[in-house]
Amino acid sequence: MRTIGSILLFFLLFWGNSITAQQAETGDVRGFVYNSQNGDRLAGAQVLLVEEAHITQSEADGYYAVTKLKPGTYFIIAFKPGFDTLVTQVMINEGANTKRDLYLTPIITMQEIEISVRAQRKDAQVSVQSFDAKILAKLPSVGAEPDLIQYLQVLPGVVFSGDQGGQLYIRGGAPVMNKVMLDGMTIYNPFHSIGLFSVFDPDLMENTEVYTAGFGAEYGGRISAVVDVKTRDGDRNRWRSRLGLNTFTSKVILEGPIKKFKPGQSNSSLAFSFRNSFLKQSSKLLYNYANPERLPYNFADFFVKFSANSANGGYSRLYAFYFSDMVDFPNTTSYGWQSTGIGGKFLVVPEQAKTRVDGYFLYSNYRIEQLESDNKPRSSDIGGFNLGMNFNYNFRKDAFKWGLEINGFQTNFQIYNSNDRRISQLESTTELNAYANYRLVRKNFIADIGVRTQYYASLANRSLEPRLQMRYTPYKGWGIKMAIGRYSQNLLSAISDRDVVNLFYGFLSGPDNLPESFNGQPVTHKLQKAEHGVIGTDFRLTKNLTLNAEGFVKIFNQITNINRDKLFEDDQFNQDKPERIRQDFVIETGDAYGGDISLKYQDKKWYIWSVYSLTYVNRFDGYQTYQPVFDRRHNANFVVSYTFNKKNPTDLSIRWNLGSGFPFTQTQGYYEKYDFKDGIATDYTAQNGALGILYGNINRGRLPYYHRLDISASKVWNLPKGREFKSIISIVNVYDRANIFYFDRVRNTRVNQLPFMPSIGCTYAF
């Protein structure tokens, strides 16, 4: 041990002296790239040092850095599509960090400049889809309003379970296995029950990244996928308002400067958004033919954001949100949920240090309750905090990032399974996490080499999780990519595998009372774990046409699930009964594998997107192998959008979706069921029992194929003084396809999803 310690100490001293010597001989230039008109940070801008023939790219927060420059004068050329090219000069001093912010002006008159150095990608881009708010308008605006959930549904590997109470399943993972984030903060339920709207206002969304598999060490606590949503700052130049009204919702947005933007100076802004749904009321007037009792959906979303930007590039942002949902089906079920939170994010850029520090904090609470005709309440409550810090260091080409995260929350949960047995939990837990990632960038090769460690305090379990993403570009326009990784999580959901659509979506902390063995092997930990593998390629066939293909596998080494077979309470009186019929939770394993292929064409007028996904999902509960309810084998989406009339833009958008049938558990028969609440004194000859259902083997049936055509048209009128009026007309389910929503076992009737539903709306911005 002393020998190893001596070697490490010698290495650190040698490395530190080398860096000190290099810093004494060279200097750096760094800064942020901004929009010169409104102060927005510009990601993806190319920054070229002419004398070095070295080009770099600004990061998500607009930051760029070029290191190890010999003292002297350099010309910098900065360019980004849609902006005029900037040419400026910078003096590099020995051993100093020179700060130079770059302000790009949106194009009014086109400038052309010869750039002989080709920009290189800054990340591996494996199983990730990145898009900004503008792309949402390319899809049919269901309900006369663009929304994030509508775009997520057309991504490769994403399966959507229904228009009403639907959830997103990403490459074989259940919704609870997906981490949805808002500016670094975890959102527990991001989608409303109507299935057409998320809690995110598209008018305040800056960009979104969706990692469907093989994501890097920066993200943890989930074993399937990540949806990372980032919001923009409020307007820094003048106060603006936007009013919207359609047959589903109404909304208002107000944003403006507290301290106006001036290049090189600090500034601050405020933005808030409120959206309210009144479909429960409007359906009785406008959609009476669709049986308004099937459309009892109301929700409300409120979001406010304060942003302050310092002159040196740092920032601080404070957020608060309130999201709610309410559904009331007459004589059957009613439920509602509320999500509240307050938090913030910050970035610190020290003057001479090369490390940037950013962090976030959040306190939130999510509660859902459901009451059905059986008068057995179902409820779930999760509340707690998230704290995290990230440290970024840029080398000449490479970059190193590491971070720490602390999560603490309490879950309070109760539900009844199909055998009318109550399952409950009240538990507090803390998670301590750390990660490190080194980005290696060479001429035709990029690799993200990372590791994450997760410690789950309530379970006293640790998880060491290596991650790797790589991309090789043998020729211009052709990339080969792969990713592997290990993942873990603590949370699980209360969704039953027996039902295709679940309105109740609660959360539980990972329990510690799991079975001691599974499939003849001892259970050594209480976590849910998975391993991912992805391989793919992409081609830029022409300037505007891109082809992408990927294959993936997810091996779920351990999954915790609600015990659907529980018959007895797990108390001292039933210890002679088998664990399988008395424990609250069971262990399962599984896998998901398949692939997808997508083709995208985009120019100034056309946006064409087509994707086909093939996915197989299996679960093994120790006794049988079955397919979960989201095992949609075939899923295809086709989107076409065309823009014309440049002065007052008009968009026409069409989307067609085809999906194979979901698995479901068939009904074999019915019987009269007694709960024997009076014990042996129960007189079953004089009482009427409840309707009992005899289920077939789990998920051995298949629902019919799903397909639906949506269409929308919008037109914008640009008015004097920066005002804008926009009208939208949309139709859901154009040819009125009868897609099944669920089968009511008690009434023995089929209930379909949304029928033909036109809507109209408008927005006015001033």
N, C-alpha and C positions, 0 to 999 in steps of 0.2 A: 504494500500500500504506500509506503514512504517513497519507493522508487517511482511509482506512477504519479504521486503528488509532485515529486521533484521535476519529472518530465513535463507535467502540465504547467507548473510554475515557470519553468524555463521557456516553454512555448509562448505563454501569455506575455512574459516580459519581452521576448524577442519580437512577437507580433506587435505589441504596443510600441516598442522602439521603432519598428519599421514604419508604422502608421505615422508616428511623430515626425520621422525623417521625411516621409512623403508629403505630409502637410506643410513642412518647412520649405519644400521645393516647389509645390504646386498650389493651385487655388481652385475654388469651385464657383460656379454660378448657379443660382437657384431662384425660384419665385413661383408665381401663379399666373395662369393665363386667364384673362377676363374678357367679357363682352364690354367694349368701351362705352356702350350706350346705357346699359342697365346694371353693370357690375356682376352679372352671372359668371360663375366659374365655368370654364370650358374644358370638358374632358375630351381626350382624343385629338387635341391639337398637336401638330408636328412642329418640333423646335429643332432647327438645324444650325450648328456652328460651322460656318463655311470653311474656315482655315483647317479645322479638324476633320471635315467631311463626316461629322458625327451627328446622327439624328436621334432624337428621343421623342417621347409622346407624353403629353400631360395626363395625369391620373384622374380618378373619379372626382377629386376635389379641386382639379385644375392645377395641381402641383407638378413642377418639372425640376429636374436637377441634372447638371453635367459636372462630373468631378474629375480631379487629376488633370487640370489644365495648367500648362506652363504660363508664367506671368507674361502679360502682353495684351494687345488689343484684338478683339474678335468681333466679327459681324454675326449677328443672330438673325435668322429668317424664320418667322413663325407663320404657319398657314393652317387653315381648316376649311373644308367645304362650306360655302355660304358666307365666308368672311373675306375681306380684303387681306392680301398678304402684307405682313409687317416686316420691315427691315430696320434693324437698330444696331447700335454699337455698344460694346461693353468692355471695360478695362478690368483685367484679372490681376490681382496682387498676390504676392507670394504668401502662402499660409493663411489666406483669408477666404471667407465665404462672401461672395458678392451677390447681393440681392437685386434682381431685376424682374419686376412684374411686366407682363406683356399684355397690352390692350388691343384686341382685334375688333375691327369695325365691320358690322354686317354689310354685305355687298350692296352697293347702289350702282356703281359702274364697275364692270368686271375688269380686274387686273390679271395679267398673265405673267408668270415668271418661270424660268426653266429650273427644275429641281432634278439634279442628276443622282441624288442618293435616295433610294427607296426606303420608305418607313417600314420598320419591323414591328410586328405585333408585340404587345407587352404582356400577354398571358396566353395560356395554352388553349383556352376556349373549348373545353371538353364538356359535353352534356350541359351546356348553358345557353339560354336564350336571353339576349339583352335587347331592351326596347324602351323608347321614351313615350311620353303621353301622346305625341302626334300620331303614332302608329295605331292607337286605339280607334281613331276616327276612320281608319280604313276598313273596319269591320262593320257589319250591320248594327246599328244602334238600337238594340232590342229595348223596348220601352221608351224609345225616342231619346236615349241618352247613352253615350259611350261609357263603358265600364271595364275595369281590369279583368273581372271574372270572365267576360265574354272573350277576351283575347287569350286568357290562360287555357280555355277549352280547346283551342285550335293548335296548341303546341304539341310537339312529338312526345308520345308516351303519356299524355294526360287524358284521363277518363273522367267524364262528368256523369253523375248518377241520375240527375233529373232536374226538371225545371222547378220543382217544389220540394224544398227540404234537401236539395242535392248537395253533394260534397265533391271535392276534387281528389282523385286517386292518381298518384304519380308513379309510374313504372313499378306497379305492384305493391306500393305502400299505402296503408290506410291514412286518412287525414291526420290523425294524431302523430303519425310518423313524419309529417311535414312541418318544418319550422317556418312560420310566416313572420316577417319582421317589418317594422315601420321605423325607418331611421335608426336601426340598431336595436329597437325595442320589440320584444315578443308580443304578438297579438294572438290571443287564444282562439277567437272565433272571427275570422276575417270575412265571412260570407253570410248574407241574409238568407232567411228561409225561403224566399220566393225563388232563389236560384238565378236571378237575373242581375243582382247587384251585390257588390262588395261594400265594405265599410270605407274604402279609399275613394276620395273625390278625384276624378281624373284631371280636373282643372288645376289641382295643386300638386299633381304627381310630376316628378322630374324624370325619373327613369326607374326601371325594374329589372332585376336579374333573377332568372329562374334556373336553379341547378337541379336537374332531374335525377342525377346519379353521380357518384364519384366526386363530390364537392371537397374543397380543400380544408386545411386544418383550422382556418379562421372560424368555421362554423361547427357547432357541436350540439349535443343534446337531442338529436333526432337521427333516425336510422334510414330515412328514405330520401328526402328532398328538402330544398330551401327555396323560399320565395322572399327576396330582399327588395322592399319597396322604399324608395327615397323621395321625399317631398322637396319642392322648390321653396325658395324664400319669397316673401311678399315683394311687390313692386317697390323699387328703391327710388323712383323718380316722381311718381304722382299717385294720388289715391284713385283706385279703380273699384268698380262694382260690377257684378254679373248676376242677373236674375234669370231663373229658369223655371219653366212650367211645362209639364206634359201630363198625359192621362194617367201616369203612374205616380209621379213625384213632383215636388217643387223644391227649389233651393235658392240660396243667396250666398254670394261670396263677396267679401270686402277685404281689400288689401291696399297697403300704401306705406310710404316712408315715415319713420319717426325722425330720422336724420338722413337727408338726401345723399345719394351717391355722388361722389366726386373722386376722380382717379387719384390714388395715392393717399386717400383719407378714409377714416372710419365712417361707417354708415350703419343704419339699423332699419328694420321694417317689421310690420305686423300683418298677419293674414288670418282670416277665419272663414270657415265654411259651415253652413247648416243645410241639411237635406232632410226632407220629411216625405214619407209615403202615405198615400191615402187610397190605396187600391181597394181596401175593404169597402170604402164608401163609393168610389167611382165605378167599381165593377157592377154595382146594382143598377147604375144608370147606363153604362156603356157596354157592358159585357153580360147582359142578362141572359143571353142565349147560352153562355158557358156555365150556367149555374153558379151564381155569385157565392154560394156557400162554400165552393171549392177555392175561392180566392180571398180568404179572410186575412190578408197579409198587410201589416202596417209596421213601419220601422222609422227610426230617426237617427241621424248621424251628426255629431258636432265635433269640429276640430279647430284648434287655434294654435298659432305658431308665432313666436317672437324670435327674430334673428338679429344678431349684432356681429358685424364684421370689423376687425381691427385693421389698421393700416399695414401691419406686417404680414397679413394673410391669415391670422388666426380668426376663430369665430366662436360664438356661443349661441345655442338655440334652445328655447324652452317650448314645450308642447303640453297640451292638455286635450283629452278627448272623452267623448261620451257616445257610445253606440248602443242602440237598443232594438229589440225585435219583439213583435207580439203577433200570435196566431191563435185563432179561436174557431175550430171546426164545430158546428152545432151538434150537440148530443154525442160527441165522440171524444175529442181531445182539445185541450188548450194549453199553450205554453208560451213562455217569453224568456228573454235573456237581456241582461244589461252588462256592458263592459265599460269601465271607467279607468282613467289613468292620468298621471302627470309625470313628466320626465324631461330630459334634456340631453344635449350632445355638445361637445366642445372640441376645439382643435387649438393646440399650442405650438407655435413655431419659434423656438429660441433663436436669438440673434446669430450666434456663432456655432452653436451645436448643429450637428448634421442629422439629428434624430427629431422627427415630428411625433407629437404625442396627441392622440385623440381618445375620447372616452364618452360614455353614455351612462345614464341612470334612469330608472323607471320604477314607479310604484303603481300597481294596477290591481283591479279586482274584476272577476268575471263570474256571474251567477246565472244559472238557468234552472227553471222549474217547469214541470209538465204534470198535468192532471188529466187522467183519462176516465172513462165511464166506470172503470173498476174501482175508482176512489183510492187507488194506491199511488200516493205521490212519488214522483221522481225528482230529485234535485241534485245539483252539483254546484260547488262554490270553490274557486281557486283564487287566492290573493297573495301578493308578495312583491318582491323587488328584484331588479336586475341591475348589476353594476359591472362595468367593464372598461378596460383601458387597453389601447393598442399603441405600439411603438414602431415607427417606420424609419429605416435607414437605407439610403440610396448609395450604391456604388457607381462606378463608371457605367456599367451595363446592368449589373445584377442589383437585387434589392433583398433586404432582410426585414422581416416583420415578425413581431412576437406580441403576445398579449395575455392579460389575466381577466378572469370573469368570476363573479360571485352571484349566484341565484338563490333566493330563499322564498319559499311559498308554503302555504297551508291549503290542504284540500279537505273538503267536507262533502261527503257523497252518500246517496242512498238510491237504490233501484231494486226492482223486483224482476227476477228472471221469469222465463216462460213456465216454470213450475211454481210460481207465486212465492218464491223464497226471497226474503229480503237480504240484500248485500249492501253493506255500509262501510264507511271508512272516515275517520277523522285523524289526519296526520300532518305533521310539519316536517319539512326537509330542507336541507341546504346542499348546494352543489358548488364545488370549488374547481375551477378549470384553468388550464394554461395551454398555450400553443406556441409554436415557432414555425416559420416558413421561410425557406430560402428560394428566391427566384433566380434561376440560372438562365442567362440569355446569351446565346451565341449566334453565329451568322444565320443558320437555318434551323436552329434548335432552341426550344424553350422548355424548361422544366420547373415545376413547383414541387419542392421537396419539403414535406412538412410532417410534424408530429403533434398530437394533442393528447393531453392527459386529463381525465375527468375523475373527480372524486365525489361520490354520492354519500353524503354524511349519514343520512337516515338508514341506509342499507349497509354502511361500512364497506362499500365496494369501490374499487378503482378500475379504471379502464385506460390502457395505453393504446393509442390509435394512430398508427402511421398512415400517411396519405401521400400520394404521388400522382401528378398530372404531367403529361409530356405532349409536346407537339413538334413534329418534324416537317419541314417544308422543302421537299426535294426540288420542286420547280415552282416558279411563280404561279400563284393561283391554285396550287394543289397542296393540301395539308393532310398529314396522317397523325392521328391523335389517340391517346389512351389514358386511362386513369384507373387506379386501384386505391382502396382505402378500407379502414375498419371504423365502425360507428357504434355508439351506444346511446341509450336514453332511459329515463326513469318514468316519465308520464305514460299512462295508458288511458284509453277512452272506454266509455260505457256502452258503446254501440254493440248491439246483438248481431251475431252473424246470421241470424235467421231471417232478418228483414232487409229487403232491398233498399228501402228508404227509411231513414231514421231521423225524426225531427229532434229528438232528445240527443244532445251531444255534450256529455259531461266529461270531467277529467278526474283521474285518480292518481295519487302518487304511487310509485311502484311498491307493492306490498312486500312485507318480509315473511308472511305466512304462506309461502309457496310449498308445493310438494317437495319432499326430500329427495326424490328420484324422478327421473323421466326416461321412459323407454329402457329401463334396466340400468341406467347410469345415474350416479349421484349428481345432484344439482349443487354446483360449487359457488354460484353467485345468484343475485336477485335481479340482474339487469336484463334489459332487452338489447340484443346485439345483432349486428349485421355486417356483412362484407360485400363490397361492390367491385365490379370489374366492368370497364367500358373500353371499347375499341371502335374507331370510326375514321371516316375520311370526309373531306369536303373539297369541292371543285368550284372554281369561278369559271363557268363555261364561257360566258361573255362578260362584258362590262356590267350588265344589269341582271345576269342570270346566275344563280348559285344553287348547287346541288349538295346536299348533306346526307350522309348515311351513318348510322351508328348501331352497334349491337351491345347488349348489356346483360349482366347477370347480377342479381342480388340474392345472397344467401342469408336468410334470417336464422341465425344460430339458436336464438332463444326469444320467444315472444310470450308476454303475459296476457291472458285473456280472461274475461268473465266466464265463470263456470255455468254454462247453460244447462248442465245436467244435475245441478244441486237439488237434493230432495230433503235433506235433514240439516238441522242446525249443527254447527261444529262445536258442540259443547260436551260436557262430561258425560251426558247421558247417551251420546251417540258415537263414542269412540270405537265401538265394535263394528260400526259401519265402514265400508270402504271409503278411502279418501276421495275417490272420484265423485261420490254423491253427497258429500258433506262440506267440502272446502269451497271457499268463495272464488278462488282463482285457480286456473290451470296453466300449464306450460305447453307451448306449441313450438314447432319449428316450421320452416317453409322455404320457399324460393320463388323468385320471379325472374323470368328471362325472356328475351325477345329482341326486337330491333325496330327501327323506323327509318323512313326515307322521306326527305322533304325537298321541295323545289320552290325557289322564290325568284320572282321577277319583279323589278321595281325600277321605274323611271319617273319623270316629272308628272306623268298622267296616269300610268298604270301601276297597280299593285296586285300581283297574282301570287297566291300562296296555296300550295297543295301538300298534304302530308298523309302518310299511311303508317300505322303502327300495328305491330303484331306482338302480343304479350301473352305469356302463360304464367298463371299464379297458382301456387299450391300451398296448402297448409297440412300439417300432420299433428294431431292432438294426442298422440300416444296410442290411439286405438284405430284411427282411420285417417286416410288422406282425403281431403276435400278441397274444393275451390271456393274461396271467399266470394261474397256477393258482388265484388267489383272486378271479377275476372272476365273482362270484356276482351275477347281474343282479337277481334278485328275492329279497328277504329280509323276512320278516314274523314278528313276535312278538306274542303275546297273553298277558297275565298277569292273573290274578284272585286276590285275597286277601281273606279275610273273617275278622274277629275277633269272637268272642263270649265270653260269661262274663267279665264285667269283673273279678270278684274273683280268679279264677284263669284268666288269658287263654288262649284256645284259638284257634289260627290254622289255617285251611285254605287252601292255596295251590296254584294250577294254572298251568302254563306250557305253551304250544304254540308250536313253532317250525316255520316252513316256509321252505325255501330252494331255489332252482333249482340245477341241477347245475354243479359246477366243471368247467373245461376240463381236458383231459388229453391227453397225447401217445399216440397209438395205436401198437400193435405191428404191423409189417408182416410180419415173419418172423424166422427164426433162422438162424445159421450157425456153423460151427466156427471159433473164433478162437484164433490163436497170438500169443504176445507176442514171439517171436523173440529171447529173452533171450541166446541163444548166437550171435546174428548169422547169418552165412551158413552156420555149422556146424549150425544147427538142422535136424533131420531131421523134417519134419512128417509123413512117411509112417510113422514108427515111434512117434510121440507122439500122445496124445489132447489135443486142444485144449479150451479152455473154451467155454462156451455164449455166443455172441455174439448180440446183439439188433439187428434192423433197425428203427429208429424211423421212424414216419411224420412228417408235417409237425407242427411243434411246436404242441401244444394245440389241435388241430383237432377233437378229440372232446369230448363232454360226458357227464359222469356223470349218473345218474338224480337226480331230485329228492330232497331230504332233508326229512323231517318227523319230529317226535318230541313226545310228550306226557309231561311230568313232573308229579308230584303229591307233596305232602307235608302232613302234619298235625303240629302241635306243641301241647303243653299245658304251662302253667306252674303249679306249686303254690307259693304264697307261704307260707313257714313262719315260725314265731316267730324273733325275734332276727335278722331280716334275712336269713335263709337262703332259698334258692330251689332247687327241683328242677324240671327241664324234660326232657320226653321228646319225641322226634321220630321219626316214621315217614315214609319217603319211598320213592318208586318211580321209577326211571329207565326211560324208554321203556315206558310203560304198555301200549301195544298191540303191543309187540315188533316194531316196524318194522325191517326189514333194510336199514339205511343202510350204504352201502359205505364202508369205511375206506380200502382201497387194493386194487389188483389186482397180485397176485404174478406178474410176467411170467415168471419162471423156471419156476415150478410151474404156470402158467396157471390159477390159481385166484383166486377173489374172496374177500377178507377183509372182514368187516363190522365196524361199530363196536359199541358196547355193546348187548347185548340187554336184555330185561326184567330189571331188577336191583332188588329191594327191599332196603332197609336200615333199621336201627333204631339209635337212639342216645339218650343221655341226658347231662345235665350237672347238676352239683351245686355250688352256690355257697354259701359260708359265710364 
